[in-house]
Amino acid sequence: MSVKELLQAELEFLSEDDLQELYELAKRRSQRVKDDWDEFGALLERCQIETGITDLAEQHHHYIHGTPKIGNNE
């Protein structure tokens, strides 16, 4: 049985109050995850720097280790 199926089976035994509490817990957890991703995105925005290097992501090995660029005749 999957975790989702196990949870669905257990829901049958919970009272309305317990279901409400579980729902609120899930909503808080969901919001916390969203907030964490928002915070991470904001951190990335704050940490961005302009290097003037247009191929940094594709050729990072060249800039970090000094190896030849891939697919480039330079």
N, CA, C, O and CB atoms as a CASP TS submission, in Angstrom:
PFRMAT TS
TARGET T0000
AUTHOR 0000-0000-0000
METHOD Language model
MODEL 1
PARENT N/A
ATOM      1  N   MET     1       0.831  -1.186   0.000  1.00  0.00           N
ATOM      2  CA  MET     1       0.000   0.000   0.000  1.00  0.00           C
ATOM      3  C   MET     1       0.873   1.247   0.000  1.00  0.00           C
ATOM      4  O   MET     1       1.901   1.292   0.676  1.00  0.00           O
ATOM      5  CB  MET     1      -0.944  -0.001   1.207  1.00  0.00           C
ATOM      6  N   SER     2       0.468   2.246  -0.751  1.00  0.00           N
ATOM      7  CA  SER     2       1.217   3.499  -0.760  1.00  0.00           C
ATOM      8  C   SER     2       0.920   4.296   0.516  1.00  0.00           C
ATOM      9  O   SER     2      -0.054   4.023   1.217  1.00  0.00           O
ATOM     10  CB  SER     2       0.868   4.336  -2.019  1.00  0.00           C
ATOM     11  N   VAL     3       1.745   5.250   0.795  1.00  0.00           N
ATOM     12  CA  VAL     3       1.541   6.105   1.970  1.00  0.00           C
ATOM     13  C   VAL     3       0.203   6.833   1.850  1.00  0.00           C
ATOM     14  O   VAL     3      -0.520   6.977   2.835  1.00  0.00           O
ATOM     15  CB  VAL     3       2.707   7.127   2.124  1.00  0.00           C
ATOM     16  N   LYS     4      -0.117   7.285   0.660  1.00  0.00           N
ATOM     17  CA  LYS     4      -1.387   7.982   0.446  1.00  0.00           C
ATOM     18  C   LYS     4      -2.565   7.062   0.776  1.00  0.00           C
ATOM     19  O   LYS     4      -3.528   7.481   1.417  1.00  0.00           O
ATOM     20  CB  LYS     4      -1.491   8.484  -1.013  1.00  0.00           C
ATOM     21  N   GLU     5      -2.479   5.821   0.338  1.00  0.00           N
ATOM     22  CA  GLU     5      -3.554   4.857   0.632  1.00  0.00           C
ATOM     23  C   GLU     5      -3.642   4.566   2.124  1.00  0.00           C
ATOM     24  O   GLU     5      -4.737   4.441   2.672  1.00  0.00           O
ATOM     25  CB  GLU     5      -3.327   3.547  -0.140  1.00  0.00           C
ATOM     26  N   LEU     6      -2.503   4.458   2.776  1.00  0.00           N
ATOM     27  CA  LEU     6      -2.494   4.221   4.223  1.00  0.00           C
ATOM     28  C   LEU     6      -3.143   5.384   4.967  1.00  0.00           C
ATOM     29  O   LEU     6      -3.930   5.180   5.891  1.00  0.00           O
ATOM     30  CB  LEU     6      -1.054   4.008   4.727  1.00  0.00           C
ATOM     31  N   LEU     7      -2.808   6.592   4.559  1.00  0.00           N
ATOM     32  CA  LEU     7      -3.412   7.771   5.191  1.00  0.00           C
ATOM     33  C   LEU     7      -4.923   7.809   4.965  1.00  0.00           C
ATOM     34  O   LEU     7      -5.689   8.096   5.885  1.00  0.00           O
ATOM     35  CB  LEU     7      -2.769   9.057   4.647  1.00  0.00           C
ATOM     36  N   GLN     8      -5.340   7.521   3.747  1.00  0.00           N
ATOM     37  CA  GLN     8      -6.773   7.528   3.451  1.00  0.00           C
ATOM     38  C   GLN     8      -7.516   6.509   4.300  1.00  0.00           C
ATOM     39  O   GLN     8      -8.632   6.770   4.750  1.00  0.00           O
ATOM     40  CB  GLN     8      -7.012   7.246   1.970  1.00  0.00           C
ATOM     41  N   ALA     9      -6.912   5.363   4.520  1.00  0.00           N
ATOM     42  CA  ALA     9      -7.544   4.340   5.352  1.00  0.00           C
ATOM     43  C   ALA     9      -7.670   4.812   6.798  1.00  0.00           C
ATOM     44  O   ALA     9      -8.682   4.550   7.448  1.00  0.00           O
ATOM     45  CB  ALA     9      -6.743   3.032   5.291  1.00  0.00           C
ATOM     46  N   GLU    10      -6.662   5.497   7.301  1.00  0.00           N
ATOM     47  CA  GLU    10      -6.696   5.986   8.675  1.00  0.00           C
ATOM     48  C   GLU    10      -7.705   7.106   8.864  1.00  0.00           C
ATOM     49  O   GLU    10      -8.239   7.269   9.962  1.00  0.00           O
ATOM     50  CB  GLU    10      -5.325   6.463   9.088  1.00  0.00           C
ATOM     51  N   LEU    11      -7.980   7.880   7.825  1.00  0.00           N
ATOM     52  CA  LEU    11      -8.930   8.993   7.930  1.00  0.00           C
ATOM     53  C   LEU    11     -10.320   8.513   8.341  1.00  0.00           C
ATOM     54  O   LEU    11     -11.076   9.261   8.961  1.00  0.00           O
ATOM     55  CB  LEU    11      -9.014   9.742   6.601  1.00  0.00           C
ATOM     56  N   GLU    12     -10.652   7.294   8.006  1.00  0.00           N
ATOM     57  CA  GLU    12     -11.966   6.735   8.348  1.00  0.00           C
ATOM     58  C   GLU    12     -12.203   6.704   9.856  1.00  0.00           C
ATOM     59  O   GLU    12     -13.346   6.743  10.311  1.00  0.00           O
ATOM     60  CB  GLU    12     -12.099   5.326   7.780  1.00  0.00           C
ATOM     61  N   PHE    13     -11.132   6.634  10.618  1.00  0.00           N
ATOM     62  CA  PHE    13     -11.247   6.465  12.064  1.00  0.00           C
ATOM     63  C   PHE    13     -11.144   7.771  12.846  1.00  0.00           C
ATOM     64  O   PHE    13     -11.267   7.762  14.070  1.00  0.00           O
ATOM     65  CB  PHE    13     -10.190   5.524  12.540  1.00  0.00           C
ATOM     66  N   LEU    14     -10.922   8.881  12.171  1.00  0.00           N
ATOM     67  CA  LEU    14     -10.752  10.152  12.859  1.00  0.00           C
ATOM     68  C   LEU    14     -12.081  10.886  13.023  1.00  0.00           C
ATOM     69  O   LEU    14     -12.952  10.829  12.155  1.00  0.00           O
ATOM     70  CB  LEU    14      -9.764  11.028  12.103  1.00  0.00           C
ATOM     71  N   SER    15     -12.215  11.573  14.152  1.00  0.00           N
ATOM     72  CA  SER    15     -13.403  12.398  14.388  1.00  0.00           C
ATOM     73  C   SER    15     -13.312  13.663  13.542  1.00  0.00           C
ATOM     74  O   SER    15     -12.258  13.956  12.980  1.00  0.00           O
ATOM     75  CB  SER    15     -13.547  12.757  15.899  1.00  0.00           C
ATOM     76  N   GLU    16     -14.389  14.401  13.449  1.00  0.00           N
ATOM     77  CA  GLU    16     -14.382  15.663  12.703  1.00  0.00           C
ATOM     78  C   GLU    16     -13.371  16.641  13.287  1.00  0.00           C
ATOM     79  O   GLU    16     -12.680  17.348  12.554  1.00  0.00           O
ATOM     80  CB  GLU    16     -15.778  16.293  12.701  1.00  0.00           C
ATOM     81  N   ASP    17     -13.293  16.675  14.625  1.00  0.00           N
ATOM     82  CA  ASP    17     -12.317  17.559  15.272  1.00  0.00           C
ATOM     83  C   ASP    17     -10.886  17.159  14.913  1.00  0.00           C
ATOM     84  O   ASP    17     -10.046  18.009  14.615  1.00  0.00           O
ATOM     85  CB  ASP    17     -12.502  17.534  16.799  1.00  0.00           C
ATOM     86  N   ASP    18     -10.625  15.857  14.945  1.00  0.00           N
ATOM     87  CA  ASP    18      -9.293  15.379  14.576  1.00  0.00           C
ATOM     88  C   ASP    18      -8.990  15.660  13.107  1.00  0.00           C
ATOM     89  O   ASP    18      -7.864  16.020  12.763  1.00  0.00           O
ATOM     90  CB  ASP    18      -9.171  13.882  14.857  1.00  0.00           C
ATOM     91  N   LEU    19      -9.979  15.498  12.249  1.00  0.00           N
ATOM     92  CA  LEU    19      -9.794  15.800  10.830  1.00  0.00           C
ATOM     93  C   LEU    19      -9.493  17.286  10.623  1.00  0.00           C
ATOM     94  O   LEU    19      -8.643  17.645   9.808  1.00  0.00           O
ATOM     95  CB  LEU    19     -11.044  15.394  10.027  1.00  0.00           C
ATOM     96  N   GLN    20     -10.195  18.145  11.367  1.00  0.00           N
ATOM     97  CA  GLN    20      -9.954  19.578  11.272  1.00  0.00           C
ATOM     98  C   GLN    20      -8.535  19.904  11.719  1.00  0.00           C
ATOM     99  O   GLN    20      -7.848  20.696  11.074  1.00  0.00           O
ATOM    100  CB  GLN    20     -10.977  20.356  12.116  1.00  0.00           C
ATOM    101  N   GLU    21      -8.094  19.306  12.809  1.00  0.00           N
ATOM    102  CA  GLU    21      -6.742  19.525  13.313  1.00  0.00           C
ATOM    103  C   GLU    21      -5.698  19.040  12.305  1.00  0.00           C
ATOM    104  O   GLU    21      -4.691  19.711  12.077  1.00  0.00           O
ATOM    105  CB  GLU    21      -6.553  18.810  14.659  1.00  0.00           C
ATOM    106  N   LEU    22      -5.939  17.889  11.713  1.00  0.00           N
ATOM    107  CA  LEU    22      -5.024  17.350  10.710  1.00  0.00           C
ATOM    108  C   LEU    22      -4.958  18.265   9.482  1.00  0.00           C
ATOM    109  O   LEU    22      -3.886  18.501   8.926  1.00  0.00           O
ATOM    110  CB  LEU    22      -5.461  15.932  10.295  1.00  0.00           C
ATOM    111  N   TYR    23      -6.117  18.771   9.073  1.00  0.00           N
ATOM    112  CA  TYR    23      -6.181  19.687   7.937  1.00  0.00           C
ATOM    113  C   TYR    23      -5.376  20.956   8.225  1.00  0.00           C
ATOM    114  O   TYR    23      -4.595  21.402   7.384  1.00  0.00           O
ATOM    115  CB  TYR    23      -7.647  20.044   7.613  1.00  0.00           C
ATOM    116  N   GLU    24      -5.563  21.528   9.395  1.00  0.00           N
ATOM    117  CA  GLU    24      -4.837  22.746   9.763  1.00  0.00           C
ATOM    118  C   GLU    24      -3.332  22.502   9.824  1.00  0.00           C
ATOM    119  O   GLU    24      -2.545  23.355   9.415  1.00  0.00           O
ATOM    120  CB  GLU    24      -5.335  23.273  11.111  1.00  0.00           C
ATOM    121  N   LEU    25      -2.938  21.350  10.331  1.00  0.00           N
ATOM    122  CA  LEU    25      -1.532  20.980  10.374  1.00  0.00           C
ATOM    123  C   LEU    25      -0.955  20.879   8.959  1.00  0.00           C
ATOM    124  O   LEU    25       0.139  21.375   8.688  1.00  0.00           O
ATOM    125  CB  LEU    25      -1.354  19.650  11.122  1.00  0.00           C
ATOM    126  N   ALA    26      -1.693  20.239   8.076  1.00  0.00           N
ATOM    127  CA  ALA    26      -1.242  20.092   6.690  1.00  0.00           C
ATOM    128  C   ALA    26      -1.134  21.449   6.006  1.00  0.00           C
ATOM    129  O   ALA    26      -0.187  21.693   5.259  1.00  0.00           O
ATOM    130  CB  ALA    26      -2.199  19.183   5.906  1.00  0.00           C
ATOM    131  N   LYS    27      -2.095  22.330   6.255  1.00  0.00           N
ATOM    132  CA  LYS    27      -2.053  23.663   5.652  1.00  0.00           C
ATOM    133  C   LYS    27      -0.854  24.458   6.158  1.00  0.00           C
ATOM    134  O   LYS    27      -0.184  25.129   5.373  1.00  0.00           O
ATOM    135  CB  LYS    27      -3.350  24.424   5.948  1.00  0.00           C
ATOM    136  N   ARG    28      -0.575  24.391   7.460  1.00  0.00           N
ATOM    137  CA  ARG    28       0.584  25.094   8.015  1.00  0.00           C
ATOM    138  C   ARG    28       1.875  24.550   7.410  1.00  0.00           C
ATOM    139  O   ARG    28       2.782  25.310   7.072  1.00  0.00           O
ATOM    140  CB  ARG    28       0.617  24.961   9.553  1.00  0.00           C
ATOM    141  N   ARG    29       1.947  23.233   7.277  1.00  0.00           N
ATOM    142  CA  ARG    29       3.138  22.587   6.685  1.00  0.00           C
ATOM    143  C   ARG    29       3.313  23.042   5.244  1.00  0.00           C
ATOM    144  O   ARG    29       4.422  23.368   4.822  1.00  0.00           O
ATOM    145  CB  ARG    29       3.021  21.033   6.747  1.00  0.00           C
ATOM    146  N   SER    30       2.230  23.064   4.498  1.00  0.00           N
ATOM    147  CA  SER    30       2.259  23.487   3.103  1.00  0.00           C
ATOM    148  C   SER    30       2.714  24.938   2.984  1.00  0.00           C
ATOM    149  O   SER    30       3.518  25.268   2.111  1.00  0.00           O
ATOM    150  CB  SER    30       0.879  23.309   2.462  1.00  0.00           C
ATOM    151  N   GLN    31       2.209  25.797   3.847  1.00  0.00           N
ATOM    152  CA  GLN    31       2.586  27.215   3.824  1.00  0.00           C
ATOM    153  C   GLN    31       4.049  27.391   4.197  1.00  0.00           C
ATOM    154  O   GLN    31       4.747  28.228   3.627  1.00  0.00           O
ATOM    155  CB  GLN    31       1.698  28.028   4.780  1.00  0.00           C
ATOM    156  N   ARG    32       4.513  26.587   5.168  1.00  0.00           N
ATOM    157  CA  ARG    32       5.910  26.661   5.593  1.00  0.00           C
ATOM    158  C   ARG    32       6.843  26.282   4.445  1.00  0.00           C
ATOM    159  O   ARG    32       7.879  26.915   4.244  1.00  0.00           O
ATOM    160  CB  ARG    32       6.155  25.744   6.803  1.00  0.00           C
ATOM    161  N   VAL    33       6.472  25.252   3.699  1.00  0.00           N
ATOM    162  CA  VAL    33       7.284  24.834   2.554  1.00  0.00           C
ATOM    163  C   VAL    33       7.313  25.946   1.507  1.00  0.00           C
ATOM    164  O   VAL    33       8.371  26.257   0.961  1.00  0.00           O
ATOM    165  CB  VAL    33       6.732  23.520   1.938  1.00  0.00           C
ATOM    166  N   LYS    34       6.156  26.544   1.225  1.00  0.00           N
ATOM    167  CA  LYS    34       6.088  27.648   0.269  1.00  0.00           C
ATOM    168  C   LYS    34       6.941  28.816   0.742  1.00  0.00           C
ATOM    169  O   LYS    34       7.680  29.411  -0.043  1.00  0.00           O
ATOM    170  CB  LYS    34       4.633  28.101   0.065  1.00  0.00           C
ATOM    171  N   ASP    35       6.839  29.143   2.030  1.00  0.00           N
ATOM    172  CA  ASP    35       7.635  30.238   2.590  1.00  0.00           C
ATOM    173  C   ASP    35       9.128  29.948   2.466  1.00  0.00           C
ATOM    174  O   ASP    35       9.915  30.843   2.159  1.00  0.00           O
ATOM    175  CB  ASP    35       7.264  30.472   4.061  1.00  0.00           C
ATOM    176  N   ASP    36       9.519  28.685   2.708  1.00  0.00           N
ATOM    177  CA  ASP    36      10.928  28.310   2.589  1.00  0.00           C
ATOM    178  C   ASP    36      11.428  28.508   1.165  1.00  0.00           C
ATOM    179  O   ASP    36      12.529  29.021   0.963  1.00  0.00           O
ATOM    180  CB  ASP    36      11.133  26.855   3.021  1.00  0.00           C
ATOM    181  N   TRP    37      10.629  28.105   0.168  1.00  0.00           N
ATOM    182  CA  TRP    37      11.024  28.288  -1.234  1.00  0.00           C
ATOM    183  C   TRP    37      11.082  29.771  -1.590  1.00  0.00           C
ATOM    184  O   TRP    37      11.975  30.200  -2.321  1.00  0.00           O
ATOM    185  CB  TRP    37      10.043  27.555  -2.172  1.00  0.00           C
ATOM    186  N   ASP    38      10.135  30.552  -1.078  1.00  0.00           N
ATOM    187  CA  ASP    38      10.159  31.999  -1.330  1.00  0.00           C
ATOM    188  C   ASP    38      11.423  32.626  -0.746  1.00  0.00           C
ATOM    189  O   ASP    38      12.061  33.468  -1.378  1.00  0.00           O
ATOM    190  CB  ASP    38       8.904  32.675  -0.731  1.00  0.00           C
ATOM    191  N   GLU    39      11.772  32.207   0.460  1.00  0.00           N
ATOM    192  CA  GLU    39      12.970  32.723   1.116  1.00  0.00           C
ATOM    193  C   GLU    39      14.229  32.320   0.344  1.00  0.00           C
ATOM    194  O   GLU    39      15.150  33.122   0.189  1.00  0.00           O
ATOM    195  CB  GLU    39      13.048  32.214   2.565  1.00  0.00           C
ATOM    196  N   PHE    40      14.263  31.077  -0.136  1.00  0.00           N
ATOM    197  CA  PHE    40      15.397  30.605  -0.927  1.00  0.00           C
ATOM    198  C   PHE    40      15.533  31.416  -2.217  1.00  0.00           C
ATOM    199  O   PHE    40      16.637  31.806  -2.596  1.00  0.00           O
ATOM    200  CB  PHE    40      15.238  29.108  -1.251  1.00  0.00           C
ATOM    201  N   GLY    41      14.412  31.668  -2.886  1.00  0.00           N
ATOM    202  CA  GLY    41      14.429  32.480  -4.102  1.00  0.00           C
ATOM    203  C   GLY    41      14.928  33.886  -3.841  1.00  0.00           C
ATOM    204  O   GLY    41      15.696  34.435  -4.631  1.00  0.00           O
ATOM    205  N   ALA    42      14.497  34.467  -2.738  1.00  0.00           N
ATOM    206  CA  ALA    42      14.948  35.812  -2.367  1.00  0.00           C
ATOM    207  C   ALA    42      16.452  35.814  -2.077  1.00  0.00           C
ATOM    208  O   ALA    42      17.152  36.759  -2.440  1.00  0.00           O
ATOM    209  CB  ALA    42      14.164  36.326  -1.137  1.00  0.00           C
ATOM    210  N   LEU    43      16.944  34.770  -1.429  1.00  0.00           N
ATOM    211  CA  LEU    43      18.372  34.656  -1.154  1.00  0.00           C
ATOM    212  C   LEU    43      19.167  34.590  -2.460  1.00  0.00           C
ATOM    213  O   LEU    43      20.197  35.248  -2.601  1.00  0.00           O
ATOM    214  CB  LEU    43      18.657  33.413  -0.288  1.00  0.00           C
ATOM    215  N   LEU    44      18.684  33.798  -3.401  1.00  0.00           N
ATOM    216  CA  LEU    44      19.360  33.712  -4.698  1.00  0.00           C
ATOM    217  C   LEU    44      19.390  35.071  -5.390  1.00  0.00           C
ATOM    218  O   LEU    44      20.401  35.454  -5.980  1.00  0.00           O
ATOM    219  CB  LEU    44      18.666  32.678  -5.598  1.00  0.00           C
ATOM    220  N   GLU    45      18.288  35.788  -5.314  1.00  0.00           N
ATOM    221  CA  GLU    45      18.240  37.131  -5.910  1.00  0.00           C
ATOM    222  C   GLU    45      19.281  38.053  -5.267  1.00  0.00           C
ATOM    223  O   GLU    45      19.979  38.788  -5.964  1.00  0.00           O
ATOM    224  CB  GLU    45      16.827  37.739  -5.755  1.00  0.00           C
ATOM    225  N   ARG    46      19.380  38.009  -3.944  1.00  0.00           N
ATOM    226  CA  ARG    46      20.327  38.879  -3.236  1.00  0.00           C
ATOM    227  C   ARG    46      21.781  38.514  -3.530  1.00  0.00           C
ATOM    228  O   ARG    46      22.664  39.371  -3.479  1.00  0.00           O
ATOM    229  CB  ARG    46      20.077  38.808  -1.737  1.00  0.00           C
ATOM    230  N   CYS    47      22.026  37.242  -3.835  1.00  0.00           N
ATOM    231  CA  CYS    47      23.398  36.772  -4.034  1.00  0.00           C
ATOM    232  C   CYS    47      23.887  36.880  -5.473  1.00  0.00           C
ATOM    233  O   CYS    47      25.053  36.601  -5.751  1.00  0.00           O
ATOM    234  CB  CYS    47      23.506  35.353  -3.589  1.00  0.00           C
ATOM    235  N   GLN    48      23.026  37.274  -6.371  1.00  0.00           N
ATOM    236  CA  GLN    48      23.436  37.370  -7.766  1.00  0.00           C
ATOM    237  C   GLN    48      24.496  38.452  -7.935  1.00  0.00           C
ATOM    238  O   GLN    48      24.436  39.518  -7.321  1.00  0.00           O
ATOM    239  CB  GLN    48      22.227  37.661  -8.665  1.00  0.00           C
ATOM    240  N   ILE    49      25.463  38.143  -8.785  1.00  0.00           N
ATOM    241  CA  ILE    49      26.484  39.135  -9.136  1.00  0.00           C
ATOM    242  C   ILE    49      26.655  39.125 -10.649  1.00  0.00           C
ATOM    243  O   ILE    49      26.449  38.103 -11.303  1.00  0.00           O
ATOM    244  CB  ILE    49      27.849  38.839  -8.412  1.00  0.00           C
ATOM    245  N   GLU    50      27.023  40.247 -11.179  1.00  0.00           N
ATOM    246  CA  GLU    50      27.274  40.356 -12.614  1.00  0.00           C
ATOM    247  C   GLU    50      28.756  40.096 -12.846  1.00  0.00           C
ATOM    248  O   GLU    50      29.605  40.860 -12.387  1.00  0.00           O
ATOM    249  CB  GLU    50      26.847  41.765 -13.171  1.00  0.00           C
ATOM    250  N   THR    51      29.066  39.016 -13.557  1.00  0.00           N
ATOM    251  CA  THR    51      30.461  38.656 -13.807  1.00  0.00           C
ATOM    252  C   THR    51      30.931  39.119 -15.178  1.00  0.00           C
ATOM    253  O   THR    51      32.130  39.250 -15.424  1.00  0.00           O
ATOM    254  CB  THR    51      30.643  37.154 -13.683  1.00  0.00           C
ATOM    255  N   GLY    52      29.977  39.365 -16.065  1.00  0.00           N
ATOM    256  CA  GLY    52      30.347  39.683 -17.436  1.00  0.00           C
ATOM    257  C   GLY    52      30.688  38.446 -18.247  1.00  0.00           C
ATOM    258  O   GLY    52      31.034  38.549 -19.424  1.00  0.00           O
ATOM    259  N   ILE    53      30.592  37.280 -17.628  1.00  0.00           N
ATOM    260  CA  ILE    53      30.885  36.020 -18.312  1.00  0.00           C
ATOM    261  C   ILE    53      29.557  35.410 -18.756  1.00  0.00           C
ATOM    262  O   ILE    53      28.750  34.980 -17.931  1.00  0.00           O
ATOM    263  CB  ILE    53      31.688  35.028 -17.382  1.00  0.00           C
ATOM    264  N   THR    54      29.347  35.380 -20.055  1.00  0.00           N
ATOM    265  CA  THR    54      28.038  34.928 -20.557  1.00  0.00           C
ATOM    266  C   THR    54      27.888  33.414 -20.585  1.00  0.00           C
ATOM    267  O   THR    54      26.767  32.910 -20.649  1.00  0.00           O
ATOM    268  CB  THR    54      27.812  35.467 -21.943  1.00  0.00           C
ATOM    269  N   ASP    55      29.003  32.675 -20.537  1.00  0.00           N
ATOM    270  CA  ASP    55      28.916  31.215 -20.613  1.00  0.00           C
ATOM    271  C   ASP    55      29.344  30.544 -19.304  1.00  0.00           C
ATOM    272  O   ASP    55      29.795  29.399 -19.313  1.00  0.00           O
ATOM    273  CB  ASP    55      29.779  30.701 -21.763  1.00  0.00           C
ATOM    274  N   LEU    56      29.206  31.240 -18.204  1.00  0.00           N
ATOM    275  CA  LEU    56      29.676  30.716 -16.918  1.00  0.00           C
ATOM    276  C   LEU    56      29.025  29.388 -16.554  1.00  0.00           C
ATOM    277  O   LEU    56      29.711  28.464 -16.119  1.00  0.00           O
ATOM    278  CB  LEU    56      29.413  31.724 -15.822  1.00  0.00           C
ATOM    279  N   ALA    57      27.711  29.280 -16.724  1.00  0.00           N
ATOM    280  CA  ALA    57      27.021  28.032 -16.358  1.00  0.00           C
ATOM    281  C   ALA    57      27.473  26.875 -17.240  1.00  0.00           C
ATOM    282  O   ALA    57      27.716  25.773 -16.749  1.00  0.00           O
ATOM    283  CB  ALA    57      25.496  28.207 -16.467  1.00  0.00           C
ATOM    284  N   GLU    58      27.587  27.126 -18.538  1.00  0.00           N
ATOM    285  CA  GLU    58      27.943  26.061 -19.472  1.00  0.00           C
ATOM    286  C   GLU    58      29.423  25.672 -19.394  1.00  0.00           C
ATOM    287  O   GLU    58      29.781  24.519 -19.633  1.00  0.00           O
ATOM    288  CB  GLU    58      27.605  26.487 -20.884  1.00  0.00           C
ATOM    289  N   GLN    59      30.262  26.624 -19.064  1.00  0.00           N
ATOM    290  CA  GLN    59      31.710  26.395 -19.080  1.00  0.00           C
ATOM    291  C   GLN    59      32.343  26.522 -17.691  1.00  0.00           C
ATOM    292  O   GLN    59      33.523  26.852 -17.574  1.00  0.00           O
ATOM    293  CB  GLN    59      32.374  27.373 -20.033  1.00  0.00           C
ATOM    294  N   HIS    60      31.557  26.258 -16.637  1.00  0.00           N
ATOM    295  CA  HIS    60      32.058  26.447 -15.272  1.00  0.00           C
ATOM    296  C   HIS    60      33.351  25.675 -15.009  1.00  0.00           C
ATOM    297  O   HIS    60      34.214  26.156 -14.274  1.00  0.00           O
ATOM    298  CB  HIS    60      31.001  26.020 -14.271  1.00  0.00           C
ATOM    299  N   HIS    61      33.499  24.482 -15.601  1.00  0.00           N
ATOM    300  CA  HIS    61      34.717  23.691 -15.404  1.00  0.00           C
ATOM    301  C   HIS    61      35.950  24.467 -15.879  1.00  0.00           C
ATOM    302  O   HIS    61      37.018  24.374 -15.273  1.00  0.00           O
ATOM    303  CB  HIS    61      34.613  22.344 -16.156  1.00  0.00           C
ATOM    304  N   HIS    62      35.799  25.218 -16.945  1.00  0.00           N
ATOM    305  CA  HIS    62      36.903  26.020 -17.482  1.00  0.00           C
ATOM    306  C   HIS    62      37.297  27.120 -16.487  1.00  0.00           C
ATOM    307  O   HIS    62      38.478  27.344 -16.224  1.00  0.00           O
ATOM    308  CB  HIS    62      36.509  26.645 -18.849  1.00  0.00           C
ATOM    309  N   TYR    63      36.281  27.798 -15.943  1.00  0.00           N
ATOM    310  CA  TYR    63      36.552  28.915 -15.049  1.00  0.00           C
ATOM    311  C   TYR    63      36.994  28.466 -13.655  1.00  0.00           C
ATOM    312  O   TYR    63      37.737  29.179 -12.980  1.00  0.00           O
ATOM    313  CB  TYR    63      35.325  29.782 -14.935  1.00  0.00           C
ATOM    314  N   ILE    64      36.544  27.294 -13.227  1.00  0.00           N
ATOM    315  CA  ILE    64      36.916  26.804 -11.893  1.00  0.00           C
ATOM    316  C   ILE    64      38.249  26.058 -11.921  1.00  0.00           C
ATOM    317  O   ILE    64      39.123  26.297 -11.088  1.00  0.00           O
ATOM    318  CB  ILE    64      35.820  25.888 -11.339  1.00  0.00           C
ATOM    319  N   HIS    65      38.393  25.137 -12.906  1.00  0.00           N
ATOM    320  CA  HIS    65      39.557  24.243 -12.930  1.00  0.00           C
ATOM    321  C   HIS    65      40.589  24.599 -14.002  1.00  0.00           C
ATOM    322  O   HIS    65      41.693  24.053 -14.003  1.00  0.00           O
ATOM    323  CB  HIS    65      39.095  22.829 -13.144  1.00  0.00           C
ATOM    324  N   GLY    66      40.243  25.504 -14.906  1.00  0.00           N
ATOM    325  CA  GLY    66      41.183  25.879 -15.951  1.00  0.00           C
ATOM    326  C   GLY    66      41.257  24.907 -17.113  1.00  0.00           C
ATOM    327  O   GLY    66      42.155  25.014 -17.949  1.00  0.00           O
ATOM    328  N   THR    67      40.324  23.953 -17.181  1.00  0.00           N
ATOM    329  CA  THR    67      40.311  23.007 -18.291  1.00  0.00           C
ATOM    330  C   THR    67      39.820  23.708 -19.557  1.00  0.00           C
ATOM    331  O   THR    67      39.202  24.770 -19.480  1.00  0.00           O
ATOM    332  CB  THR    67      39.417  21.783 -17.962  1.00  0.00           C
ATOM    333  N   PRO    68      40.095  23.116 -20.720  1.00  0.00           N
ATOM    334  CA  PRO    68      39.630  23.750 -21.955  1.00  0.00           C
ATOM    335  C   PRO    68      38.108  23.855 -22.010  1.00  0.00           C
ATOM    336  O   PRO    68      37.390  23.026 -21.451  1.00  0.00           O
ATOM    337  CB  PRO    68      40.135  22.974 -23.161  1.00  0.00           C
ATOM    338  N   LYS    69      37.645  24.877 -22.686  1.00  0.00           N
ATOM    339  CA  LYS    69      36.209  25.027 -22.877  1.00  0.00           C
ATOM    340  C   LYS    69      35.690  23.890 -23.751  1.00  0.00           C
ATOM    341  O   LYS    69      36.387  23.426 -24.653  1.00  0.00           O
ATOM    342  CB  LYS    69      35.878  26.400 -23.509  1.00  0.00           C
ATOM    343  N   ILE    70      34.479  23.448 -23.487  1.00  0.00           N
ATOM    344  CA  ILE    70      33.855  22.379 -24.269  1.00  0.00           C
ATOM    345  C   ILE    70      33.125  22.997 -25.450  1.00  0.00           C
ATOM    346  O   ILE    70      32.390  23.972 -25.298  1.00  0.00           O
ATOM    347  CB  ILE    70      32.877  21.535 -23.394  1.00  0.00           C
ATOM    348  N   GLY    71      33.336  22.414 -26.646  1.00  0.00           N
ATOM    349  CA  GLY    71      32.613  22.841 -27.823  1.00  0.00           C
ATOM    350  C   GLY    71      32.976  24.247 -28.277  1.00  0.00           C
ATOM    351  O   GLY    71      32.191  24.909 -28.956  1.00  0.00           O
ATOM    352  N   ASN    72      34.146  24.691 -27.907  1.00  0.00           N
ATOM    353  CA  ASN    72      34.557  26.040 -28.239  1.00  0.00           C
ATOM    354  C   ASN    72      35.980  25.990 -28.776  1.00  0.00           C
ATOM    355  O   ASN    72      36.804  25.247 -28.243  1.00  0.00           O
ATOM    356  CB  ASN    72      34.454  26.980 -27.007  1.00  0.00           C
ATOM    357  N   ASN    73      36.289  26.750 -29.803  1.00  0.00           N
ATOM    358  CA  ASN    73      37.615  26.740 -30.407  1.00  0.00           C
ATOM    359  C   ASN    73      38.564  27.759 -29.785  1.00  0.00           C
ATOM    360  O   ASN    73      39.627  28.035 -30.342  1.00  0.00           O
ATOM    361  CB  ASN    73      37.500  26.998 -31.879  1.00  0.00           C
ATOM    362  N   GLU    74      38.192  28.316 -28.646  1.00  0.00           N
ATOM    363  CA  GLU    74      39.069  29.318 -27.996  1.00  0.00           C
ATOM    364  C   GLU    74      40.212  28.663 -27.281  1.00  0.00           C
ATOM    365  O   GLU    74      41.041  29.349 -26.683  1.00  0.00           O
ATOM    366  CB  GLU    74      38.283  30.175 -27.011  1.00  0.00           C
TER
END
